């Protein structure tokens, strides 16, 4: 029997407080045992981390909302969390279990002020998709228009601030925040801003219209239309635009030539948003994109959009140029401008930069097509993460550009899953040096 979801602020607080107390107790016990630990006991530490991580992931998944979204982001920030936590939090990237339909109906009627039967010809009970702060249902308007209705879970917006405070406390007491307080403040501040925007569906409606304007000259990009009459701060009705999820992109329907075309279009989307529009779609996971055999790309979910400061885009551009040119002293300066490097520390060893540059530049070495299906850059990165600790005091999470990094990582995984074969060096150079 499914547990009744926790939707009240008090209920959420006590659920998170219980998780925090348990994690803190386990961490304290682990510290005490570490005093007497031998090498053979390292597996015990890993098991303890796994237990703590699973408990955090299960609680965040059950509560949904802000804490689940932070868990998703944290799972991608692997430099700052033990591997056991990254692995456990990756569960939150998968689709969340759905909210009971009666709660969804109540939320729709409360927001739109009419019985569901007056609003829609039908509203399908089985969710079309479910995620961290809301879920989506298919529906049809009385004029025959097929739509999807995005409904926010009750209570997640009112609980956002207290959820974040409690989660931060849990990570701190679990010994997981190995960053200066100032950096943690900035990181959680940035996440809070994006979450507040994402919890406002009227803001998402504006973002959808903004990106339609951005991409109006690119007919191969489809972004759903907003049905303003059926949309509020917590309910968003959009025209139904369908395509194939990446798991349905098969060789029978998509030739390698089509996949490569889609790959080039994905790169153009990403580079245009970063360098031309200076405004990016900040949640590029597989569920937010769909494809068609004619090479069309469908983009969904514009709740997480990051408007970039011009000097951040310029610092990013210069950092990429200096890395390509192997000018590591310039790279060091641009990373300081980007907010990724602590400016009162001495220059970083050029060999350290060269190591990372040689890994990350592989797809851009020349204009020979790179086979993303065989890409293992993520494995090389994982193999070198231990070197991060040597320079831990030299770097900090680049708060202003953290969603740029998230966008690039998300697109890497899309290109890999699609099996794109493409050379992007000359295209990249146009954006960097023109």
C-alpha positions as CSV (number, residue, x, y, z in Angstrom):
1,X,0.0,0.0,0.0
2,X,1.4,3.4,-1.1
3,X,2.3,5.8,1.7
4,X,0.3,9.1,1.8
5,X,2.5,11.8,0.5
6,X,3.8,14.4,2.9
7,X,2.5,17.8,1.7
8,X,2.3,20.0,4.9
9,X,5.2,22.2,5.8
10,X,5.3,20.7,9.3
11,X,5.2,17.2,8.1
12,X,8.0,17.8,5.6
13,X,10.1,19.5,8.4
14,X,9.8,16.5,10.7
15,X,10.5,14.1,8.0
16,X,13.7,16.0,7.0
17,X,14.6,16.6,10.7
18,X,14.4,12.8,11.3
19,X,16.7,12.1,8.4
20,X,19.1,14.8,9.6
21,X,19.3,13.4,13.1
22,X,19.9,9.9,11.8
23,X,22.6,11.0,9.3
24,X,24.3,13.1,12.1
25,X,24.3,10.1,14.4
26,X,25.8,7.8,11.8
27,X,28.5,10.3,11.0
28,X,29.4,10.8,14.7
29,X,29.6,7.0,15.2
30,X,31.7,6.7,12.1
31,X,34.2,9.4,13.3
32,X,34.5,7.6,16.7
33,X,35.2,4.3,14.9
34,X,37.8,6.0,12.6
35,X,40.1,6.6,15.6
36,X,40.6,2.8,15.8
37,X,40.3,2.0,12.2
38,X,42.7,-0.3,10.3
39,X,43.1,-0.5,6.5
40,X,40.7,-3.5,6.4
41,X,38.0,-1.3,7.9
42,X,37.8,1.0,4.8
43,X,34.9,-1.1,3.5
44,X,33.0,-0.3,6.7
45,X,33.3,3.4,5.9
46,X,32.0,2.8,2.4
47,X,29.0,0.8,3.8
48,X,28.3,3.6,6.3
49,X,28.3,6.2,3.5
50,X,26.0,4.0,1.4
51,X,23.5,3.7,4.2
52,X,23.5,7.4,4.8
53,X,23.3,8.2,1.1
54,X,20.4,5.7,0.5
55,X,18.5,7.2,3.4
56,X,19.0,10.8,2.1
57,X,18.0,9.8,-1.4
58,X,14.9,7.8,-0.3
59,X,13.7,10.7,1.9
60,X,14.3,13.3,-0.9
61,X,12.5,11.2,-3.4
62,X,9.5,10.7,-1.2
63,X,9.2,14.4,-0.3
64,X,9.8,15.6,-3.9
65,X,10.1,19.4,-4.2
66,X,13.1,21.5,-3.6
67,X,15.1,18.9,-1.7
68,X,14.7,16.3,-4.5
69,X,15.8,18.9,-7.1
70,X,18.9,19.8,-5.0
71,X,19.6,16.1,-4.8
72,X,19.5,15.9,-8.6
73,X,21.9,18.8,-8.9
74,X,24.2,17.3,-6.2
75,X,24.4,14.0,-8.0
76,X,26.1,15.9,-10.9
77,X,28.5,17.8,-8.6
78,X,30.6,14.7,-8.0
79,X,33.8,16.5,-7.1
80,X,32.3,17.6,-3.8
81,X,30.6,14.4,-2.6
82,X,31.8,10.8,-1.8
83,X,31.1,8.4,-4.7
84,X,28.5,6.6,-2.6
85,X,26.4,9.7,-2.3
86,X,26.7,10.5,-6.0
87,X,25.6,7.0,-6.9
88,X,22.6,7.1,-4.5
89,X,21.5,10.5,-5.5
90,X,21.5,9.5,-9.2
91,X,18.3,7.6,-8.4
92,X,16.7,11.0,-8.1
93,X,17.4,11.6,-11.8
94,X,15.0,8.8,-12.7
95,X,11.3,9.6,-12.9
96,X,9.7,10.1,-9.5
97,X,6.8,7.9,-8.3
98,X,3.5,9.6,-9.2
99,X,1.4,11.7,-6.8
100,X,-2.2,10.3,-6.2
101,X,-4.7,11.6,-8.8
102,X,-7.2,13.0,-6.3
103,X,-4.5,15.4,-5.1
104,X,-3.7,16.4,-8.7
105,X,-7.4,17.1,-9.4
106,X,-7.8,19.1,-6.2
107,X,-4.8,21.2,-7.1
108,X,-6.0,21.9,-10.7
109,X,-9.5,22.9,-9.5
110,X,-8.1,25.1,-6.8
111,X,-5.8,26.9,-9.1
112,X,-8.1,27.3,-12.1
113,X,-11.2,27.9,-10.1
114,X,-13.5,25.5,-12.0
115,X,-14.4,21.8,-11.9
116,X,-12.0,19.8,-14.1
117,X,-15.0,18.7,-16.3
118,X,-15.6,22.4,-17.3
119,X,-11.9,23.0,-18.0
120,X,-11.0,19.9,-20.0
121,X,-12.9,17.4,-22.2
122,X,-10.8,14.9,-20.3
123,X,-7.8,14.8,-18.0
124,X,-6.0,11.5,-18.1
125,X,-5.4,9.8,-14.7
126,X,-2.2,8.1,-15.6
127,X,0.7,10.6,-15.6
128,X,2.4,11.4,-18.8
129,X,5.5,12.1,-16.7
130,X,6.4,12.8,-13.1
131,X,9.3,14.7,-11.7
132,X,10.7,16.5,-8.7
133,X,8.2,19.4,-8.3
134,X,5.3,18.4,-10.4
135,X,3.8,15.9,-12.8
136,X,2.3,16.1,-16.3
137,X,-1.0,14.7,-17.5
138,X,-2.4,14.5,-21.0
139,X,-5.7,16.2,-21.6
140,X,-8.0,17.7,-24.2
141,X,-9.6,21.1,-24.3
142,X,-13.3,21.4,-25.2
143,X,-12.4,22.8,-28.6
144,X,-10.6,19.5,-29.4
145,X,-7.0,20.7,-28.8
146,X,-4.8,18.0,-27.3
147,X,-2.7,19.4,-24.4
148,X,-0.5,18.4,-21.5
149,X,-1.2,19.8,-18.1
150,X,1.7,20.3,-15.7
151,X,0.6,20.3,-12.1
152,X,2.8,21.4,-9.2
153,X,2.8,19.2,-6.1
154,X,1.0,20.9,-3.2
155,X,3.2,22.4,-0.5
156,X,6.5,22.3,-2.4
157,X,6.7,26.1,-3.0
158,X,5.8,27.1,0.6
159,X,8.3,24.6,1.9
160,X,11.2,25.5,-0.4
161,X,13.2,27.6,2.1
162,X,12.8,25.4,5.1
163,X,13.5,22.3,2.9
164,X,16.8,23.8,1.7
165,X,17.9,24.8,5.2
166,X,17.2,21.3,6.5
167,X,19.0,19.6,3.7
168,X,22.0,21.9,4.1
169,X,22.1,21.0,7.8
170,X,21.9,17.2,7.0
171,X,24.8,17.5,4.5
172,X,26.8,19.5,7.0
173,X,26.2,17.2,10.0
174,X,26.9,14.2,7.7
175,X,30.3,15.7,7.1
176,X,29.6,16.2,3.4
177,X,30.1,19.9,2.9
178,X,33.8,20.2,2.4
179,X,33.7,23.8,1.2
180,X,34.1,27.2,2.9
181,X,30.9,28.6,4.3
182,X,31.0,31.5,1.8
183,X,31.0,29.1,-1.1
184,X,28.2,27.0,0.4
185,X,26.2,30.2,0.9
186,X,26.6,31.2,-2.7
187,X,25.9,27.7,-4.0
188,X,22.7,27.3,-2.0
189,X,21.7,30.9,-2.8
190,X,22.0,30.2,-6.6
191,X,20.1,26.9,-6.3
192,X,17.4,28.7,-4.3
193,X,17.0,31.4,-6.9
194,X,16.6,28.9,-9.7
195,X,14.2,26.8,-7.6
196,X,12.0,29.9,-6.8
197,X,11.8,30.5,-10.6
198,X,11.1,26.9,-11.4
199,X,8.3,26.8,-8.8
200,X,6.6,29.7,-10.6
201,X,4.8,28.4,-13.7
202,X,3.9,31.9,-14.9
203,X,7.7,32.5,-15.1
204,X,8.0,29.2,-17.1
205,X,5.3,30.4,-19.5
206,X,7.4,33.6,-20.1
207,X,10.5,31.5,-20.6
208,X,8.7,29.3,-23.2
209,X,7.7,32.4,-25.2
210,X,11.2,33.9,-24.8
211,X,12.9,30.7,-26.2
212,X,10.3,30.5,-29.0
213,X,11.5,34.0,-30.0
214,X,15.2,33.0,-29.7
215,X,14.7,30.0,-32.0
216,X,12.1,31.5,-34.4
217,X,14.5,31.2,-37.4
218,X,15.3,27.6,-36.6
219,X,12.2,25.6,-37.7
220,X,13.8,22.4,-36.7
221,X,13.3,23.4,-33.0
222,X,9.8,22.9,-31.6
223,X,8.8,24.5,-28.3
224,X,5.2,23.9,-27.0
225,X,2.7,26.7,-27.0
226,X,1.3,28.1,-23.7
227,X,-2.5,27.9,-23.2
228,X,-2.8,31.1,-21.1
229,X,-6.5,30.6,-20.3
230,X,-5.6,27.3,-18.5
231,X,-2.4,28.3,-16.8
232,X,-1.5,29.8,-13.4
233,X,1.4,29.9,-11.0
234,X,1.0,26.2,-10.2
235,X,-0.8,24.8,-13.2
236,X,0.7,25.1,-16.8
237,X,-1.3,23.9,-19.8
238,X,0.7,23.5,-23.1
239,X,0.0,22.3,-26.5
240,X,0.8,18.6,-26.9
241,X,4.0,18.3,-29.0
242,X,5.3,14.7,-29.3
243,X,8.6,13.2,-30.4
244,X,10.7,10.1,-29.6
245,X,12.4,9.9,-26.2
246,X,16.1,9.0,-26.8
247,X,15.3,5.4,-25.7
248,X,13.0,5.1,-28.8
249,X,15.6,6.5,-31.2
250,X,16.4,3.2,-33.0
251,X,18.5,2.4,-36.2
252,X,15.3,1.2,-37.9
253,X,13.8,4.8,-37.8
254,X,16.9,7.0,-37.5
255,X,19.8,6.7,-40.0
256,X,23.3,7.6,-38.8
257,X,23.1,10.6,-41.1
258,X,20.0,11.8,-39.3
259,X,21.6,11.3,-35.9
260,X,24.6,13.3,-37.0
261,X,22.3,16.1,-38.2
262,X,20.5,16.1,-34.8
263,X,23.9,16.2,-33.1
264,X,24.9,19.3,-35.0
265,X,21.6,20.9,-34.2
266,X,22.1,20.1,-30.5
267,X,25.5,21.7,-30.6
268,X,24.0,24.8,-32.3
269,X,21.2,25.1,-29.7
270,X,23.8,24.9,-26.9
271,X,26.2,27.4,-28.4
272,X,23.5,29.8,-29.5
273,X,22.0,29.9,-26.0
274,X,25.4,30.4,-24.4
275,X,27.2,32.8,-26.7
276,X,24.4,34.6,-28.7
277,X,21.3,34.7,-26.4
278,X,23.3,34.5,-23.1
279,X,20.4,32.7,-21.6
280,X,20.4,28.9,-21.3
281,X,18.0,26.0,-20.8
282,X,19.4,24.8,-17.5
283,X,17.9,21.3,-17.1
284,X,19.1,19.3,-20.2
285,X,18.3,15.7,-19.2
286,X,16.9,13.1,-21.5
287,X,13.3,13.7,-20.4
288,X,13.3,17.3,-21.5
289,X,14.1,16.5,-25.2
290,X,12.5,14.5,-27.9
291,X,13.4,13.8,-31.5
292,X,11.7,13.1,-34.9
293,X,13.1,11.1,-37.8
294,X,13.2,14.3,-40.0
295,X,15.8,15.7,-37.6
296,X,13.4,17.9,-35.6
297,X,14.3,18.5,-31.9
298,X,11.5,19.1,-29.4
299,X,12.4,21.0,-26.2
300,X,10.4,20.7,-23.0
301,X,10.5,22.2,-19.4
302,X,11.6,25.8,-19.3
303,X,11.3,26.2,-15.5
304,X,15.1,26.2,-15.0
305,X,16.4,29.0,-17.2
306,X,19.6,30.9,-16.4
307,X,20.2,34.4,-17.8
308,X,24.0,34.8,-17.9
309,X,25.9,38.0,-17.1
310,X,27.8,39.2,-20.2
311,X,31.2,39.2,-18.3
312,X,30.6,35.6,-17.3
313,X,30.0,34.6,-20.9
314,X,33.1,36.5,-22.0
315,X,35.2,34.9,-19.3
316,X,33.9,31.4,-20.4
317,X,34.7,32.2,-24.0
318,X,38.3,33.4,-23.1
319,X,38.9,30.3,-20.9
320,X,37.9,28.0,-23.7
321,X,40.2,29.8,-26.2
322,X,43.2,29.7,-23.8
323,X,42.6,26.0,-23.1
324,X,42.4,25.3,-26.9
325,X,45.6,27.3,-27.4
326,X,47.3,25.7,-24.4
327,X,47.9,29.1,-22.8
328,X,47.6,28.0,-19.2
329,X,48.6,31.2,-17.5
330,X,45.8,33.0,-19.4
331,X,43.4,30.1,-18.5
332,X,44.3,30.6,-14.8
333,X,43.3,34.3,-15.1
334,X,40.1,33.6,-16.9
335,X,39.0,31.0,-14.4
336,X,39.5,33.6,-11.6
337,X,37.2,36.0,-13.7
338,X,34.8,33.2,-14.0
339,X,34.6,32.7,-10.2
340,X,36.0,29.1,-10.5
341,X,39.4,29.9,-9.0
342,X,40.3,31.4,-5.7
343,X,42.2,34.6,-6.5
344,X,44.4,34.8,-3.5
345,X,46.1,31.4,-4.1
346,X,49.3,31.1,-6.3
347,X,49.0,30.1,-9.9
348,X,48.0,26.5,-10.5
349,X,50.7,24.1,-12.0
350,X,50.3,24.2,-15.8
351,X,50.7,20.4,-15.9
352,X,47.4,20.1,-13.9
353,X,45.6,22.3,-16.4
354,X,47.2,20.4,-19.3
355,X,46.0,17.0,-17.9
356,X,42.3,18.2,-17.8
357,X,42.6,20.0,-21.1
358,X,43.9,16.8,-22.9
359,X,40.9,14.9,-21.5
360,X,38.2,17.4,-22.3
361,X,39.4,18.4,-25.7
362,X,39.3,15.0,-27.3
363,X,36.0,15.6,-29.3
364,X,37.5,18.9,-30.5
365,X,41.0,17.8,-31.5
366,X,40.4,18.4,-35.2
367,X,37.7,18.2,-37.8
368,X,37.6,14.4,-37.9
369,X,34.2,13.1,-36.7
370,X,34.2,11.9,-33.1
371,X,32.1,8.9,-32.3
372,X,30.1,9.9,-29.2
373,X,28.7,6.4,-28.9
374,X,32.2,5.2,-27.9
375,X,32.9,8.3,-25.7
376,X,34.5,7.6,-22.4
377,X,35.5,11.1,-21.3
378,X,33.4,10.7,-18.2
379,X,35.5,7.7,-17.2
380,X,38.8,9.6,-17.7
381,X,37.3,12.4,-15.6
382,X,36.3,10.0,-12.8
383,X,39.8,8.4,-12.9
384,X,41.4,11.8,-12.2
385,X,39.0,13.2,-9.6
386,X,41.4,12.2,-6.8
387,X,43.8,14.8,-8.1
388,X,41.2,17.5,-7.3
389,X,42.0,17.2,-3.6
390,X,45.6,18.4,-4.2
391,X,44.1,21.8,-5.3
392,X,40.9,21.8,-3.3
393,X,41.8,25.2,-1.8
394,X,42.5,26.7,-5.2
395,X,39.1,26.1,-6.7
396,X,35.5,26.7,-5.8
397,X,32.1,25.9,-7.4
398,X,31.7,28.6,-10.2
399,X,28.3,29.7,-8.9
400,X,27.5,32.0,-11.8
401,X,28.3,29.4,-14.4
402,X,27.3,26.2,-12.6
403,X,24.3,25.8,-14.9
404,X,26.5,26.2,-17.9
405,X,28.6,23.3,-16.8
406,X,25.4,21.4,-16.1
407,X,24.1,22.2,-19.7
408,X,27.4,21.0,-21.3
409,X,27.4,17.7,-19.3
410,X,23.8,17.1,-20.1
411,X,24.4,17.6,-23.8
412,X,27.4,15.3,-23.7
413,X,25.2,12.5,-22.4
414,X,22.5,13.2,-25.1
415,X,25.1,13.0,-27.9
416,X,26.5,9.8,-26.4
417,X,23.0,8.1,-26.0
418,X,22.1,9.2,-29.5
419,X,25.3,7.8,-30.9
420,X,26.2,11.0,-32.8
421,X,29.3,11.0,-35.0
422,X,30.4,14.6,-35.6
423,X,33.2,17.1,-35.7
424,X,32.5,20.3,-33.8
425,X,35.9,22.1,-33.8
426,X,35.2,24.5,-36.7
427,X,31.7,25.3,-35.4
428,X,33.1,26.0,-31.9
429,X,35.9,28.2,-33.4
430,X,33.2,30.4,-35.1
431,X,31.5,31.0,-31.8
432,X,34.7,31.7,-29.9
433,X,36.7,33.8,-32.3
434,X,34.2,35.5,-34.6
